[in-house]
Amino acid sequence: MAVEAADAVTAGSGPRRAAPTREQARRIRRIRRSGAYVLLVISTAIFVLPFLWMVTTSLKSDEDNLAFPPQFIPDSFHFENYARGWSGSLPFTTFLVNTVLITALSMLGNLVSCVLPAYAFARMRARWAGVLFAAMLATMMIPREITLVPKFILFSKLGWVNTYLPLIVPEFFGVALYIFLLRQFFTTIPQELIDAARIDGASELRILWTVMLPLSKPAIAAICLFSFVSNWNQYLEPVIYIRSTEKFTLPLGLGMFSGQYATQYNQMMAVALLSMLPILVLFFIAQKTFIRGVTLTGIAGR
Amino acid sequence: MSDIVQSLEGLLERLHIDVGLRPILSLVILLAAVFAVICAALWGAVRARWISRNTAAFWIFVSPWIVGFLLFTGGPMVYSLVLSFTNWNLIDPAKFIGIANYKEALSDPDLGQAIKVTLTYAVVSVPLQTVLSLAVALLMNVKVRGIHVFRTIWYLPSLVTGVAQAVLFIWVFNPSYGLANGLLRLFGIEGPKWLFDAHWALATVVIMSLWTVGGNMIIYLAGLQDISKDLYEAAELDGANRWRLLWNITIPQVSPVIFFNVVTGLIYAMQTFTQGYVVTHNGGGPADSLLFYVLYLYQNAFSFFRMGYASALAWIFFVMIMVLTALVFRGSAFWVYYESQRPRERRRRVHVG
C-alpha cells in the first residue's frame, strides 16, 4: 500500500499514470523471481546432498568412515581410497573393460538395427505398414521379464551362458522405443529432399545415408546416450548370465563389493563414483544435443 | 535348432576356428541364411509381380525388428506359456501338469506378499514422482540466470540408476552412520532403521525413486515450453490469477504428457528388481518387505529352478500389467485433454497410416 501511495504522489496526472504501474509490476516480478530463486537453491541443495555425501565419504579415512555421529566433511582427504577400492580385492579394471565392450557392441547393434526400420516406417509405403507400426508400439508394453525364463533356456541350449552373447546379440535386432523415436524424427525431415534424391536416382539406402542421417544427428545422439546409459547400468540380465568373476560387469562388481566389504563405505563410494564417471562425462560433453534430442524426438508422448 | 548349431560348430571346429568365436560365428551364419531366405522370397515375389519393389524394400528394411521380435520376444512368450503348464527343473524332463502352477499361485503366500509390495510401490511412488517432477518442472521454467545449471543438477541423478544408486542409498540410510539419521539427530529425532526395518523399507525405496525424477522433469519442461503464450495472455486479460492459470491452462495442456509418463512410470515401477536384490543380497528385505514381483520370479527361476512355476508367474505378471495399463487408459478419458482432435494432429495421423 505504501508503495502504491508513493507512486501515486510522484506519478502526477494524465498519460504518465501508466509508468508507476509498470514499475510496480516489475517490482512484483522481481520479488517473485527472487522467491523462486530461493526455492530453487534450497530444493537443489537438499536434492544434491546425497551426491555430496557420496563424494565426501569417498575421501574419508578408514577411522572416520564409521564415525559417530557422522561427519559431513572429513578432517583429511584420502584420495588413495579410489586406488585402493579400484584395484583392491576385486579387479575393477577388468570389469570396466568388460562393460565397455558390452556397451559399445550393444550401442552399435541398437543403432544399425533401429535406423533401417525407422526409415521404413517414416518414409516407405507398403500395405500393412500402419498395422505393423501400431503392433510395434504395442510391444513396448510387454515387460521383458516374461521372456526371462524361455530366453535363458534358449541361450543355455546354445551354450551362451557365462558369455556376453545373451547381452549383446538381442541388441542387434531393433528396440521398439528407439525405432519409434527415430521414426518420429525422420517424419519431420522435409519430403521434398527425399523426392529430389529419388529423382536423381538414389537408392533408398543412399537416401538414408546421405540425406536422412546427416539431418538426424540430434535424434541419433539421443538414442546413443539412451542406449549407453541403459546398457552401462543393466543388472538383471548380467546377474542371470554372467557366472565367473573375471567376466563381471561394473554393476555386478559393485554389487559384489557391497556384499563382501559391507562396512568399507569410503572405498565403496569411491568405486561407485568411478563406475558412474563415464556416464557423467558423456552427459556433460553431449548435454545440449541430448536434451534437444529428448525434446525433439517426442519422448514426451506427442 | 540346437542340433543345427551343434553341427555348425562341428564344421567350424574342423576349420580350426577358435573356440570362443564358434558360437557367434555359427549365429552369424544362421542369420545370414535367414536373411538370404527372406530376400530370396521377396525377390521372387517381385519377379512374379505379386508385390511392388517398394513393398519388398519396406519388408527388408523392417526385417531386423521382425526377426528380433520373433526370436527374442514373440517366440519366447509362446514358449513360456507352454512351460507354465509344466513342472521342470532344467535337469529332469519337463512334465505336463495342466493348470497346477496357476492353482498353486492362487494360494502362494509369498506371491501374495510380492504382489502387495509391488503394487504398493507402484501406486505410491508413481503419483509422488509425477507431482514432484511436475512441480520441479514448473520451478525450472522460470527464466532466471543460471537456470541451466539447476536443470542439469536435477537431471543428473536420473542417469545414475541401478546398483550405484542402491549402494549410495544403503549408505545414506545406514541407521547409525548414515546421512539421513545424522541430519535427523541434529533436530533431536532418532530416525528409524530405514531399509532394515520391515515397516520403513518400502518407504525408503520410494524416497530413493524420487531422486531420479529429473528425467521426467525434462520431459515436462519441454511440454511446458510448448504451451502457447496466447492462452496465458488471454486468460490474464480475463483476470485469471496464477492458480487459475495453473489449473485451467498449464495442467490441461500438459495432461497428455502426464498421462504418457504415468503409463510408462507404472510399467517401470512394476519391473523393479535391483533395489530388492542389492539391498539384502537376493533376500527380499526384512520380513520380505522388499520382495518385488520380479525378484520373486527371479528366485523361483534361478534359485529354486522351478522353470514352470516361474513361467506361470511371468504370465500372471504380464496380465497384471495389461490390466493396470488398461485401467489408466480408461481413466484417462476423464482428465487428459487433447488439444487437437484438430487439424494439426489429424495431419500427423495421416503420416502414421
Interface residues (C-beta under 8 A of the other chain):
Chain A: R33 A36 Y37 L39 L40 S43 T44 F47 V48 L49 P50 F51 W53 M54 T57 L66 A67 F68 P69 P70 F72 V112 S113 C114 L116 P117 Y119 A120 F121 M124 R125 A126 R127 A129 G130 L132 F133 A134 M136 T139 M141 I142 P143 R144 E145 I146 T147 L148 V149 P150 K151 F152 I153 L154 S156 K157 L158 G159 W160 T163 L165 V169 P170 F172 F173 G174 A176 I179 T187 E204 V229 N233 Q234 Y235 L236 V239 I240 P251 L252 L254 G255 S258 G259 Y265 M268 M269 A272 S275 M276 I279 L280 F283 Q287 I291 V294 T295 I299 A300 G301 R302
Chain B: M1 S2 V5 P23 I24 L27 N54 T55 A57 F58 W59 F61 V62 P64 W65 I66 V67 G68 F69 L71 F72 T73 G75 P76 M77 Y79 S80 L83 L90 V136 L139 M140 V142 V144 I147 F150 T152 I153 W154 Y155 L156 P157 L159 V160 T161 G162 V163 A164 V167 L168 F169 I170 W171 V172 N174 S176 Y177 G178 L179 G182 R185 W211 I218 I219 Y220 A222 G223 P256 V257 F259 F260 N261 I267 M270 Q271 F273 T274 Y277 V278 H281 V294 L297 Y298 A301 F302 M307 A310 S311 A314 W315 F317 F318 I321 M322 T325 H351 V352 G353
